[in-house]
Amino acid sequence: MRRLIKAILFLVVVLVVLAVVGIVGAVLFADRVVRTAVETAGTRTLNVRVDVGRANASLLS
């Protein structure tokens, strides 16, 4: 029984750590992802090169 509780606790800790790492990564790299997506989609759609100088993607605004 004690072993099962330790395994479940370990799994919960691992999932929380992965969630925190994912959220931090999304916050840090959101601008780059948006810029790349807009440049790629814009270039394919318009058949001209699209360059985005700066993108600001924020989860809080």
PDBQT receptor file of N, H, CA, C and O in Angstrom, charges set to zero:
ATOM      1  N   MET A   1       0.816  -1.194   0.000  1.00  0.00    +0.000 N 
ATOM      2  CA  MET A   1       0.000   0.000   0.000  1.00  0.00    +0.000 C 
ATOM      3  C   MET A   1       0.860   1.258   0.000  1.00  0.00    +0.000 C 
ATOM      4  O   MET A   1       0.586   2.208  -0.733  1.00  0.00    +0.000 OA
ATOM      5  N   ARG A   2       1.889   1.256   0.818  1.00  0.00    +0.000 N 
ATOM      6  H   ARG A   2       2.111   0.484   1.413  1.00  0.00    +0.000 HD
ATOM      7  CA  ARG A   2       2.778   2.410   0.897  1.00  0.00    +0.000 C 
ATOM      8  C   ARG A   2       3.523   2.606  -0.425  1.00  0.00    +0.000 C 
ATOM      9  O   ARG A   2       3.794   3.735  -0.835  1.00  0.00    +0.000 OA
ATOM     10  N   ARG A   3       3.844   1.507  -1.076  1.00  0.00    +0.000 N 
ATOM     11  H   ARG A   3       3.623   0.590  -0.743  1.00  0.00    +0.000 HD
ATOM     12  CA  ARG A   3       4.549   1.573  -2.355  1.00  0.00    +0.000 C 
ATOM     13  C   ARG A   3       3.659   2.208  -3.427  1.00  0.00    +0.000 C 
ATOM     14  O   ARG A   3       4.137   2.983  -4.255  1.00  0.00    +0.000 OA
ATOM     15  N   LEU A   4       2.378   1.881  -3.407  1.00  0.00    +0.000 N 
ATOM     16  H   LEU A   4       1.990   1.251  -2.734  1.00  0.00    +0.000 HD
ATOM     17  CA  LEU A   4       1.424   2.451  -4.351  1.00  0.00    +0.000 C 
ATOM     18  C   LEU A   4       1.292   3.956  -4.142  1.00  0.00    +0.000 C 
ATOM     19  O   LEU A   4       1.238   4.711  -5.112  1.00  0.00    +0.000 OA
ATOM     20  N   ILE A   5       1.242   4.391  -2.913  1.00  0.00    +0.000 N 
ATOM     21  H   ILE A   5       1.287   3.778  -2.125  1.00  0.00    +0.000 HD
ATOM     22  CA  ILE A   5       1.140   5.822  -2.614  1.00  0.00    +0.000 C 
ATOM     23  C   ILE A   5       2.384   6.554  -3.097  1.00  0.00    +0.000 C 
ATOM     24  O   ILE A   5       2.281   7.652  -3.645  1.00  0.00    +0.000 OA
ATOM     25  N   LYS A   6       3.549   5.966  -2.902  1.00  0.00    +0.000 N 
ATOM     26  H   LYS A   6       3.633   5.074  -2.457  1.00  0.00    +0.000 HD
ATOM     27  CA  LYS A   6       4.788   6.585  -3.379  1.00  0.00    +0.000 C 
ATOM     28  C   LYS A   6       4.802   6.675  -4.896  1.00  0.00    +0.000 C 
ATOM     29  O   LYS A   6       5.246   7.681  -5.449  1.00  0.00    +0.000 OA
ATOM     30  N   ALA A   7       4.326   5.641  -5.578  1.00  0.00    +0.000 N 
ATOM     31  H   ALA A   7       3.965   4.824  -5.129  1.00  0.00    +0.000 HD
ATOM     32  CA  ALA A   7       4.290   5.649  -7.039  1.00  0.00    +0.000 C 
ATOM     33  C   ALA A   7       3.338   6.723  -7.552  1.00  0.00    +0.000 C 
ATOM     34  O   ALA A   7       3.656   7.436  -8.503  1.00  0.00    +0.000 OA
ATOM     35  N   ILE A   8       2.181   6.837  -6.927  1.00  0.00    +0.000 N 
ATOM     36  H   ILE A   8       1.923   6.258  -6.154  1.00  0.00    +0.000 HD
ATOM     37  CA  ILE A   8       1.214   7.862  -7.333  1.00  0.00    +0.000 C 
ATOM     38  C   ILE A   8       1.765   9.251  -7.052  1.00  0.00    +0.000 C 
ATOM     39  O   ILE A   8       1.616  10.147  -7.883  1.00  0.00    +0.000 OA
ATOM     40  N   LEU A   9       2.387   9.449  -5.918  1.00  0.00    +0.000 N 
ATOM     41  H   LEU A   9       2.507   8.721  -5.243  1.00  0.00    +0.000 HD
ATOM     42  CA  LEU A   9       2.983  10.740  -5.583  1.00  0.00    +0.000 C 
ATOM     43  C   LEU A   9       4.083  11.104  -6.575  1.00  0.00    +0.000 C 
ATOM     44  O   LEU A   9       4.177  12.252  -7.007  1.00  0.00    +0.000 OA
ATOM     45  N   PHE A  10       4.906  10.137  -6.933  1.00  0.00    +0.000 N 
ATOM     46  H   PHE A  10       4.830   9.204  -6.582  1.00  0.00    +0.000 HD
ATOM     47  CA  PHE A  10       5.966  10.373  -7.916  1.00  0.00    +0.000 C 
ATOM     48  C   PHE A  10       5.366  10.769  -9.258  1.00  0.00    +0.000 C 
ATOM     49  O   PHE A  10       5.854  11.697  -9.902  1.00  0.00    +0.000 OA
ATOM     50  N   LEU A  11       4.317  10.080  -9.687  1.00  0.00    +0.000 N 
ATOM     51  H   LEU A  11       3.920   9.326  -9.163  1.00  0.00    +0.000 HD
ATOM     52  CA  LEU A  11       3.662  10.394 -10.950  1.00  0.00    +0.000 C 
ATOM     53  C   LEU A  11       3.074  11.804 -10.935  1.00  0.00    +0.000 C 
ATOM     54  O   LEU A  11       3.181  12.530 -11.923  1.00  0.00    +0.000 OA
ATOM     55  N   VAL A  12       2.461  12.191  -9.833  1.00  0.00    +0.000 N 
ATOM     56  H   VAL A  12       2.374  11.601  -9.030  1.00  0.00    +0.000 HD
ATOM     57  CA  VAL A  12       1.892  13.536  -9.716  1.00  0.00    +0.000 C 
ATOM     58  C   VAL A  12       2.992  14.591  -9.782  1.00  0.00    +0.000 C 
ATOM     59  O   VAL A  12       2.828  15.610 -10.453  1.00  0.00    +0.000 OA
ATOM     60  N   VAL A  13       4.095  14.362  -9.102  1.00  0.00    +0.000 N 
ATOM     61  H   VAL A  13       4.228  13.534  -8.557  1.00  0.00    +0.000 HD
ATOM     62  CA  VAL A  13       5.211  15.317  -9.123  1.00  0.00    +0.000 C 
ATOM     63  C   VAL A  13       5.767  15.447 -10.536  1.00  0.00    +0.000 C 
ATOM     64  O   VAL A  13       6.044  16.558 -10.988  1.00  0.00    +0.000 OA
ATOM     65  N   VAL A  14       5.932  14.343 -11.231  1.00  0.00    +0.000 N 
ATOM     66  H   VAL A  14       5.707  13.440 -10.863  1.00  0.00    +0.000 HD
ATOM     67  CA  VAL A  14       6.445  14.380 -12.603  1.00  0.00    +0.000 C 
ATOM     68  C   VAL A  14       5.487  15.146 -13.507  1.00  0.00    +0.000 C 
ATOM     69  O   VAL A  14       5.932  15.952 -14.324  1.00  0.00    +0.000 OA
ATOM     70  N   LEU A  15       4.197  14.916 -13.380  1.00  0.00    +0.000 N 
ATOM     71  H   LEU A  15       3.836  14.261 -12.716  1.00  0.00    +0.000 HD
ATOM     72  CA  LEU A  15       3.220  15.627 -14.206  1.00  0.00    +0.000 C 
ATOM     73  C   LEU A  15       3.203  17.125 -13.910  1.00  0.00    +0.000 C 
ATOM     74  O   LEU A  15       3.068  17.933 -14.829  1.00  0.00    +0.000 OA
ATOM     75  N   VAL A  16       3.336  17.500 -12.657  1.00  0.00    +0.000 N 
ATOM     76  H   VAL A  16       3.445  16.844 -11.910  1.00  0.00    +0.000 HD
ATOM     77  CA  VAL A  16       3.377  18.923 -12.301  1.00  0.00    +0.000 C 
ATOM     78  C   VAL A  16       4.627  19.578 -12.876  1.00  0.00    +0.000 C 
ATOM     79  O   VAL A  16       4.555  20.687 -13.404  1.00  0.00    +0.000 OA
ATOM     80  N   VAL A  17       5.761  18.911 -12.780  1.00  0.00    +0.000 N 
ATOM     81  H   VAL A  17       5.819  18.010 -12.351  1.00  0.00    +0.000 HD
ATOM     82  CA  VAL A  17       7.007  19.455 -13.334  1.00  0.00    +0.000 C 
ATOM     83  C   VAL A  17       6.886  19.614 -14.844  1.00  0.00    +0.000 C 
ATOM     84  O   VAL A  17       7.295  20.640 -15.387  1.00  0.00    +0.000 OA
ATOM     85  N   LEU A  18       6.336  18.622 -15.529  1.00  0.00    +0.000 N 
ATOM     86  H   LEU A  18       6.005  17.788 -15.087  1.00  0.00    +0.000 HD
ATOM     87  CA  LEU A  18       6.160  18.726 -16.978  1.00  0.00    +0.000 C 
ATOM     88  C   LEU A  18       5.209  19.865 -17.349  1.00  0.00    +0.000 C 
ATOM     89  O   LEU A  18       5.438  20.562 -18.337  1.00  0.00    +0.000 OA
ATOM     90  N   ALA A  19       4.160  20.057 -16.575  1.00  0.00    +0.000 N 
ATOM     91  H   ALA A  19       3.974  19.490 -15.772  1.00  0.00    +0.000 HD
ATOM     92  CA  ALA A  19       3.228  21.149 -16.837  1.00  0.00    +0.000 C 
ATOM     93  C   ALA A  19       3.904  22.501 -16.659  1.00  0.00    +0.000 C 
ATOM     94  O   ALA A  19       3.706  23.404 -17.472  1.00  0.00    +0.000 OA
ATOM     95  N   VAL A  20       4.694  22.645 -15.611  1.00  0.00    +0.000 N 
ATOM     96  H   VAL A  20       4.854  21.911 -14.952  1.00  0.00    +0.000 HD
ATOM     97  CA  VAL A  20       5.403  23.907 -15.373  1.00  0.00    +0.000 C 
ATOM     98  C   VAL A  20       6.401  24.177 -16.491  1.00  0.00    +0.000 C 
ATOM     99  O   VAL A  20       6.493  25.304 -16.978  1.00  0.00    +0.000 OA
ATOM    100  N   VAL A  21       7.138  23.172 -16.899  1.00  0.00    +0.000 N 
ATOM    101  H   VAL A  21       7.064  22.256 -16.503  1.00  0.00    +0.000 HD
ATOM    102  CA  VAL A  21       8.105  23.338 -17.992  1.00  0.00    +0.000 C 
ATOM    103  C   VAL A  21       7.379  23.719 -19.280  1.00  0.00    +0.000 C 
ATOM    104  O   VAL A  21       7.856  24.576 -20.023  1.00  0.00    +0.000 OA
ATOM    105  N   GLY A  22       6.247  23.103 -19.551  1.00  0.00    +0.000 N 
ATOM    106  H   GLY A  22       5.860  22.406 -18.947  1.00  0.00    +0.000 HD
ATOM    107  CA  GLY A  22       5.475  23.436 -20.746  1.00  0.00    +0.000 C 
ATOM    108  C   GLY A  22       4.955  24.857 -20.730  1.00  0.00    +0.000 C 
ATOM    109  O   GLY A  22       4.998  25.545 -21.750  1.00  0.00    +0.000 OA
ATOM    110  N   ILE A  23       4.466  25.303 -19.594  1.00  0.00    +0.000 N 
ATOM    111  H   ILE A  23       4.431  24.744 -18.766  1.00  0.00    +0.000 HD
ATOM    112  CA  ILE A  23       3.946  26.668 -19.490  1.00  0.00    +0.000 C 
ATOM    113  C   ILE A  23       5.068  27.683 -19.638  1.00  0.00    +0.000 C 
ATOM    114  O   ILE A  23       4.915  28.679 -20.345  1.00  0.00    +0.000 OA
ATOM    115  N   VAL A  24       6.182  27.443 -18.983  1.00  0.00    +0.000 N 
ATOM    116  H   VAL A  24       6.306  26.634 -18.409  1.00  0.00    +0.000 HD
ATOM    117  CA  VAL A  24       7.329  28.357 -19.098  1.00  0.00    +0.000 C 
ATOM    118  C   VAL A  24       7.824  28.397 -20.537  1.00  0.00    +0.000 C 
ATOM    119  O   VAL A  24       8.137  29.470 -21.053  1.00  0.00    +0.000 OA
ATOM    120  N   GLY A  25       7.899  27.259 -21.183  1.00  0.00    +0.000 N 
ATOM    121  H   GLY A  25       7.645  26.387 -20.764  1.00  0.00    +0.000 HD
ATOM    122  CA  GLY A  25       8.323  27.218 -22.585  1.00  0.00    +0.000 C 
ATOM    123  C   GLY A  25       7.371  27.972 -23.489  1.00  0.00    +0.000 C 
ATOM    124  O   GLY A  25       7.805  28.684 -24.394  1.00  0.00    +0.000 OA
ATOM    125  N   ALA A  26       6.071  27.823 -23.252  1.00  0.00    +0.000 N 
ATOM    126  H   ALA A  26       5.718  27.245 -22.516  1.00  0.00    +0.000 HD
ATOM    127  CA  ALA A  26       5.085  28.536 -24.063  1.00  0.00    +0.000 C 
ATOM    128  C   ALA A  26       5.206  30.041 -23.882  1.00  0.00    +0.000 C 
ATOM    129  O   ALA A  26       5.092  30.795 -24.848  1.00  0.00    +0.000 OA
ATOM    130  N   VAL A  27       5.433  30.477 -22.666  1.00  0.00    +0.000 N 
ATOM    131  H   VAL A  27       5.526  29.864 -21.881  1.00  0.00    +0.000 HD
ATOM    132  CA  VAL A  27       5.571  31.912 -22.408  1.00  0.00    +0.000 C 
ATOM    133  C   VAL A  27       6.847  32.458 -23.045  1.00  0.00    +0.000 C 
ATOM    134  O   VAL A  27       6.833  33.543 -23.626  1.00  0.00    +0.000 OA
ATOM    135  N   LEU A  28       7.935  31.724 -22.942  1.00  0.00    +0.000 N 
ATOM    136  H   LEU A  28       7.947  30.842 -22.471  1.00  0.00    +0.000 HD
ATOM    137  CA  LEU A  28       9.213  32.208 -23.461  1.00  0.00    +0.000 C 
ATOM    138  C   LEU A  28       9.292  32.179 -24.983  1.00  0.00    +0.000 C 
ATOM    139  O   LEU A  28       9.930  33.045 -25.581  1.00  0.00    +0.000 OA
ATOM    140  N   PHE A  29       8.658  31.202 -25.615  1.00  0.00    +0.000 N 
ATOM    141  H   PHE A  29       8.140  30.498 -25.129  1.00  0.00    +0.000 HD
ATOM    142  CA  PHE A  29       8.821  31.029 -27.056  1.00  0.00    +0.000 C 
ATOM    143  C   PHE A  29       7.571  31.356 -27.863  1.00  0.00    +0.000 C 
ATOM    144  O   PHE A  29       7.541  31.079 -29.062  1.00  0.00    +0.000 OA
ATOM    145  N   ALA A  30       6.544  31.931 -27.254  1.00  0.00    +0.000 N 
ATOM    146  H   ALA A  30       6.568  32.156 -26.280  1.00  0.00    +0.000 HD
ATOM    147  CA  ALA A  30       5.305  32.230 -27.964  1.00  0.00    +0.000 C 
ATOM    148  C   ALA A  30       5.535  33.223 -29.096  1.00  0.00    +0.000 C 
ATOM    149  O   ALA A  30       4.982  33.055 -30.183  1.00  0.00    +0.000 OA
ATOM    150  N   ASP A  31       6.336  34.248 -28.863  1.00  0.00    +0.000 N 
ATOM    151  H   ASP A  31       6.786  34.385 -27.980  1.00  0.00    +0.000 HD
ATOM    152  CA  ASP A  31       6.596  35.247 -29.901  1.00  0.00    +0.000 C 
ATOM    153  C   ASP A  31       7.239  34.614 -31.128  1.00  0.00    +0.000 C 
ATOM    154  O   ASP A  31       6.846  34.900 -32.258  1.00  0.00    +0.000 OA
ATOM    155  N   ARG A  32       8.206  33.774 -30.909  1.00  0.00    +0.000 N 
ATOM    156  H   ARG A  32       8.526  33.542 -29.990  1.00  0.00    +0.000 HD
ATOM    157  CA  ARG A  32       8.914  33.126 -32.013  1.00  0.00    +0.000 C 
ATOM    158  C   ARG A  32       7.989  32.205 -32.803  1.00  0.00    +0.000 C 
ATOM    159  O   ARG A  32       8.053  32.159 -34.032  1.00  0.00    +0.000 OA
ATOM    160  N   VAL A  33       7.139  31.480 -32.104  1.00  0.00    +0.000 N 
ATOM    161  H   VAL A  33       7.087  31.518 -31.106  1.00  0.00    +0.000 HD
ATOM    162  CA  VAL A  33       6.207  30.567 -32.769  1.00  0.00    +0.000 C 
ATOM    163  C   VAL A  33       5.209  31.348 -33.614  1.00  0.00    +0.000 C 
ATOM    164  O   VAL A  33       4.934  30.969 -34.753  1.00  0.00    +0.000 OA
ATOM    165  N   VAL A  34       4.668  32.428 -33.072  1.00  0.00    +0.000 N 
ATOM    166  H   VAL A  34       4.892  32.735 -32.147  1.00  0.00    +0.000 HD
ATOM    167  CA  VAL A  34       3.710  33.251 -33.817  1.00  0.00    +0.000 C 
ATOM    168  C   VAL A  34       4.377  33.866 -35.036  1.00  0.00    +0.000 C 
ATOM    169  O   VAL A  34       3.810  33.851 -36.128  1.00  0.00    +0.000 OA
ATOM    170  N   ARG A  35       5.569  34.404 -34.860  1.00  0.00    +0.000 N 
ATOM    171  H   ARG A  35       6.030  34.416 -33.972  1.00  0.00    +0.000 HD
ATOM    172  CA  ARG A  35       6.282  35.026 -35.979  1.00  0.00    +0.000 C 
ATOM    173  C   ARG A  35       6.534  34.016 -37.091  1.00  0.00    +0.000 C 
ATOM    174  O   ARG A  35       6.302  34.313 -38.263  1.00  0.00    +0.000 OA
ATOM    175  N   THR A  36       7.003  32.835 -36.736  1.00  0.00    +0.000 N 
ATOM    176  H   THR A  36       7.192  32.594 -35.784  1.00  0.00    +0.000 HD
ATOM    177  CA  THR A  36       7.279  31.807 -37.732  1.00  0.00    +0.000 C 
ATOM    178  C   THR A  36       6.003  31.364 -38.435  1.00  0.00    +0.000 C 
ATOM    179  O   THR A  36       6.002  31.171 -39.650  1.00  0.00    +0.000 OA
ATOM    180  N   ALA A  37       4.922  31.201 -37.688  1.00  0.00    +0.000 N 
ATOM    181  H   ALA A  37       4.923  31.358 -36.700  1.00  0.00    +0.000 HD
ATOM    182  CA  ALA A  37       3.658  30.776 -38.288  1.00  0.00    +0.000 C 
ATOM    183  C   ALA A  37       3.125  31.818 -39.262  1.00  0.00    +0.000 C 
ATOM    184  O   ALA A  37       2.657  31.471 -40.347  1.00  0.00    +0.000 OA
ATOM    185  N   VAL A  38       3.192  33.086 -38.887  1.00  0.00    +0.000 N 
ATOM    186  H   VAL A  38       3.573  33.368 -38.006  1.00  0.00    +0.000 HD
ATOM    187  CA  VAL A  38       2.704  34.152 -39.767  1.00  0.00    +0.000 C 
ATOM    188  C   VAL A  38       3.563  34.243 -41.019  1.00  0.00    +0.000 C 
ATOM    189  O   VAL A  38       3.036  34.386 -42.123  1.00  0.00    +0.000 OA
ATOM    190  N   GLU A  39       4.877  34.162 -40.862  1.00  0.00    +0.000 N 
ATOM    191  H   GLU A  39       5.305  34.047 -39.965  1.00  0.00    +0.000 HD
ATOM    192  CA  GLU A  39       5.757  34.227 -42.025  1.00  0.00    +0.000 C 
ATOM    193  C   GLU A  39       5.511  33.056 -42.970  1.00  0.00    +0.000 C 
ATOM    194  O   GLU A  39       5.450  33.245 -44.185  1.00  0.00    +0.000 OA
ATOM    195  N   THR A  40       5.373  31.866 -42.433  1.00  0.00    +0.000 N 
ATOM    196  H   THR A  40       5.423  31.712 -41.446  1.00  0.00    +0.000 HD
ATOM    197  CA  THR A  40       5.166  30.686 -43.272  1.00  0.00    +0.000 C 
ATOM    198  C   THR A  40       3.816  30.734 -43.976  1.00  0.00    +0.000 C 
ATOM    199  O   THR A  40       3.739  30.534 -45.188  1.00  0.00    +0.000 OA
ATOM    200  N   ALA A  41       2.753  30.997 -43.224  1.00  0.00    +0.000 N 
ATOM    201  H   ALA A  41       2.815  31.159 -42.239  1.00  0.00    +0.000 HD
ATOM    202  CA  ALA A  41       1.416  31.033 -43.821  1.00  0.00    +0.000 C 
ATOM    203  C   ALA A  41       1.276  32.198 -44.794  1.00  0.00    +0.000 C 
ATOM    204  O   ALA A  41       0.672  32.050 -45.857  1.00  0.00    +0.000 OA
ATOM    205  N   GLY A  42       1.825  33.345 -44.440  1.00  0.00    +0.000 N 
ATOM    206  H   GLY A  42       2.315  33.465 -43.577  1.00  0.00    +0.000 HD
ATOM    207  CA  GLY A  42       1.750  34.503 -45.328  1.00  0.00    +0.000 C 
ATOM    208  C   GLY A  42       2.493  34.283 -46.626  1.00  0.00    +0.000 C 
ATOM    209  O   GLY A  42       2.009  34.656 -47.695  1.00  0.00    +0.000 OA
ATOM    210  N   THR A  43       3.661  33.683 -46.542  1.00  0.00    +0.000 N 
ATOM    211  H   THR A  43       4.055  33.381 -45.674  1.00  0.00    +0.000 HD
ATOM    212  CA  THR A  43       4.447  33.412 -47.743  1.00  0.00    +0.000 C 
ATOM    213  C   THR A  43       3.722  32.423 -48.648  1.00  0.00    +0.000 C 
ATOM    214  O   THR A  43       3.679  32.620 -49.862  1.00  0.00    +0.000 OA
ATOM    215  N   ARG A  44       3.162  31.382 -48.088  1.00  0.00    +0.000 N 
ATOM    216  H   ARG A  44       3.197  31.222 -47.102  1.00  0.00    +0.000 HD
ATOM    217  CA  ARG A  44       2.440  30.387 -48.898  1.00  0.00    +0.000 C 
ATOM    218  C   ARG A  44       1.156  30.967 -49.489  1.00  0.00    +0.000 C 
ATOM    219  O   ARG A  44       0.811  30.666 -50.632  1.00  0.00    +0.000 OA
ATOM    220  N   THR A  45       0.459  31.780 -48.735  1.00  0.00    +0.000 N 
ATOM    221  H   THR A  45       0.739  32.024 -47.806  1.00  0.00    +0.000 HD
ATOM    222  CA  THR A  45      -0.816  32.317 -49.192  1.00  0.00    +0.000 C 
ATOM    223  C   THR A  45      -0.637  33.393 -50.252  1.00  0.00    +0.000 C 
ATOM    224  O   THR A  45      -1.350  33.401 -51.256  1.00  0.00    +0.000 OA
ATOM    225  N   LEU A  46       0.305  34.294 -50.038  1.00  0.00    +0.000 N 
ATOM    226  H   LEU A  46       0.884  34.287 -49.223  1.00  0.00    +0.000 HD
ATOM    227  CA  LEU A  46       0.473  35.442 -50.925  1.00  0.00    +0.000 C 
ATOM    228  C   LEU A  46       1.473  35.210 -52.049  1.00  0.00    +0.000 C 
ATOM    229  O   LEU A  46       1.564  36.016 -52.976  1.00  0.00    +0.000 OA
ATOM    230  N   ASN A  47       2.222  34.119 -51.974  1.00  0.00    +0.000 N 
ATOM    231  H   ASN A  47       2.149  33.465 -51.221  1.00  0.00    +0.000 HD
ATOM    232  CA  ASN A  47       3.267  33.808 -52.959  1.00  0.00    +0.000 C 
ATOM    233  C   ASN A  47       4.333  34.892 -53.042  1.00  0.00    +0.000 C 
ATOM    234  O   ASN A  47       4.946  35.088 -54.092  1.00  0.00    +0.000 OA
ATOM    235  N   VAL A  48       4.548  35.583 -51.957  1.00  0.00    +0.000 N 
ATOM    236  H   VAL A  48       4.050  35.425 -51.104  1.00  0.00    +0.000 HD
ATOM    237  CA  VAL A  48       5.656  36.525 -51.819  1.00  0.00    +0.000 C 
ATOM    238  C   VAL A  48       6.255  36.302 -50.440  1.00  0.00    +0.000 C 
ATOM    239  O   VAL A  48       5.593  35.795 -49.535  1.00  0.00    +0.000 OA
ATOM    240  N   ARG A  49       7.502  36.685 -50.295  1.00  0.00    +0.000 N 
ATOM    241  H   ARG A  49       8.040  37.097 -51.031  1.00  0.00    +0.000 HD
ATOM    242  CA  ARG A  49       8.148  36.486 -49.003  1.00  0.00    +0.000 C 
ATOM    243  C   ARG A  49       7.576  37.465 -47.979  1.00  0.00    +0.000 C 
ATOM    244  O   ARG A  49       7.507  38.668 -48.228  1.00  0.00    +0.000 OA
ATOM    245  N   VAL A  50       7.176  36.947 -46.846  1.00  0.00    +0.000 N 
ATOM    246  H   VAL A  50       7.233  35.969 -46.643  1.00  0.00    +0.000 HD
ATOM    247  CA  VAL A  50       6.630  37.758 -45.763  1.00  0.00    +0.000 C 
ATOM    248  C   VAL A  50       7.612  37.702 -44.605  1.00  0.00    +0.000 C 
ATOM    249  O   VAL A  50       7.953  36.622 -44.122  1.00  0.00    +0.000 OA
ATOM    250  N   ASP A  51       8.069  38.872 -44.159  1.00  0.00    +0.000 N 
ATOM    251  H   ASP A  51       7.793  39.750 -44.550  1.00  0.00    +0.000 HD
ATOM    252  CA  ASP A  51       8.965  38.963 -43.010  1.00  0.00    +0.000 C 
ATOM    253  C   ASP A  51       8.267  39.731 -41.894  1.00  0.00    +0.000 C 
ATOM    254  O   ASP A  51       7.747  40.826 -42.108  1.00  0.00    +0.000 OA
ATOM    255  N   VAL A  52       8.263  39.153 -40.724  1.00  0.00    +0.000 N 
ATOM    256  H   VAL A  52       8.685  38.263 -40.550  1.00  0.00    +0.000 HD
ATOM    257  CA  VAL A  52       7.689  39.807 -39.551  1.00  0.00    +0.000 C 
ATOM    258  C   VAL A  52       8.856  40.254 -38.685  1.00  0.00    +0.000 C 
ATOM    259  O   VAL A  52       9.632  39.429 -38.202  1.00  0.00    +0.000 OA
ATOM    260  N   GLY A  53       8.977  41.546 -38.492  1.00  0.00    +0.000 N 
ATOM    261  H   GLY A  53       8.346  42.216 -38.885  1.00  0.00    +0.000 HD
ATOM    262  CA  GLY A  53      10.083  42.067 -37.707  1.00  0.00    +0.000 C 
ATOM    263  C   GLY A  53       9.949  41.750 -36.232  1.00  0.00    +0.000 C 
ATOM    264  O   GLY A  53      10.916  41.362 -35.576  1.00  0.00    +0.000 OA
ATOM    265  N   ARG A  54       8.747  41.920 -35.720  1.00  0.00    +0.000 N 
ATOM    266  H   ARG A  54       7.962  42.235 -36.253  1.00  0.00    +0.000 HD
ATOM    267  CA  ARG A  54       8.545  41.701 -34.288  1.00  0.00    +0.000 C 
ATOM    268  C   ARG A  54       7.117  41.219 -34.055  1.00  0.00    +0.000 C 
ATOM    269  O   ARG A  54       6.172  41.722 -34.662  1.00  0.00    +0.000 OA
ATOM    270  N   ALA A  55       6.978  40.255 -33.184  1.00  0.00    +0.000 N 
ATOM    271  H   ALA A  55       7.745  39.846 -32.691  1.00  0.00    +0.000 HD
ATOM    272  CA  ALA A  55       5.654  39.757 -32.808  1.00  0.00    +0.000 C 
ATOM    273  C   ALA A  55       5.559  39.766 -31.291  1.00  0.00    +0.000 C 
ATOM    274  O   ALA A  55       6.525  39.447 -30.596  1.00  0.00    +0.000 OA
ATOM    275  N   ASN A  56       4.406  40.127 -30.791  1.00  0.00    +0.000 N 
ATOM    276  H   ASN A  56       3.622  40.386 -31.356  1.00  0.00    +0.000 HD
ATOM    277  CA  ASN A  56       4.198  40.147 -29.353  1.00  0.00    +0.000 C 
ATOM    278  C   ASN A  56       2.986  39.287 -29.032  1.00  0.00    +0.000 C 
ATOM    279  O   ASN A  56       1.846  39.705 -29.233  1.00  0.00    +0.000 OA
ATOM    280  N   ALA A  57       3.238  38.095 -28.537  1.00  0.00    +0.000 N 
ATOM    281  H   ALA A  57       4.164  37.755 -28.374  1.00  0.00    +0.000 HD
ATOM    282  CA  ALA A  57       2.161  37.186 -28.140  1.00  0.00    +0.000 C 
ATOM    283  C   ALA A  57       2.223  37.031 -26.630  1.00  0.00    +0.000 C 
ATOM    284  O   ALA A  57       3.217  36.554 -26.083  1.00  0.00    +0.000 OA
ATOM    285  N   SER A  58       1.168  37.433 -25.974  1.00  0.00    +0.000 N 
ATOM    286  H   SER A  58       0.360  37.820 -26.419  1.00  0.00    +0.000 HD
ATOM    287  CA  SER A  58       1.140  37.365 -24.519  1.00  0.00    +0.000 C 
ATOM    288  C   SER A  58      -0.104  36.618 -24.069  1.00  0.00    +0.000 C 
ATOM    289  O   SER A  58      -1.185  36.807 -24.626  1.00  0.00    +0.000 OA
ATOM    290  N   LEU A  59       0.048  35.782 -23.074  1.00  0.00    +0.000 N 
ATOM    291  H   LEU A  59       0.926  35.629 -22.622  1.00  0.00    +0.000 HD
ATOM    292  CA  LEU A  59      -1.088  35.047 -22.547  1.00  0.00    +0.000 C 
ATOM    293  C   LEU A  59      -1.932  35.897 -21.611  1.00  0.00    +0.000 C 
ATOM    294  O   LEU A  59      -3.071  35.539 -21.310  1.00  0.00    +0.000 OA
ATOM    295  N   LEU A  60      -1.395  37.008 -21.152  1.00  0.00    +0.000 N 
ATOM    296  H   LEU A  60      -0.470  37.299 -21.397  1.00  0.00    +0.000 HD
ATOM    297  CA  LEU A  60      -2.085  37.827 -20.165  1.00  0.00    +0.000 C 
ATOM    298  C   LEU A  60      -2.767  39.056 -20.739  1.00  0.00    +0.000 C 
ATOM    299  O   LEU A  60      -3.438  39.783 -20.006  1.00  0.00    +0.000 OA
ATOM    300  N   SER A  61      -2.612  39.304 -22.031  1.00  0.00    +0.000 N 
ATOM    301  H   SER A  61      -2.068  38.713 -22.626  1.00  0.00    +0.000 HD
ATOM    302  CA  SER A  61      -3.250  40.502 -22.595  1.00  0.00    +0.000 C 
ATOM    303  C   SER A  61      -4.289  40.155 -23.622  1.00  0.00    +0.000 C 
ATOM    304  O   SER A  61      -4.917  41.048 -24.190  1.00  0.00    +0.000 OA
TER     305      SER A  61
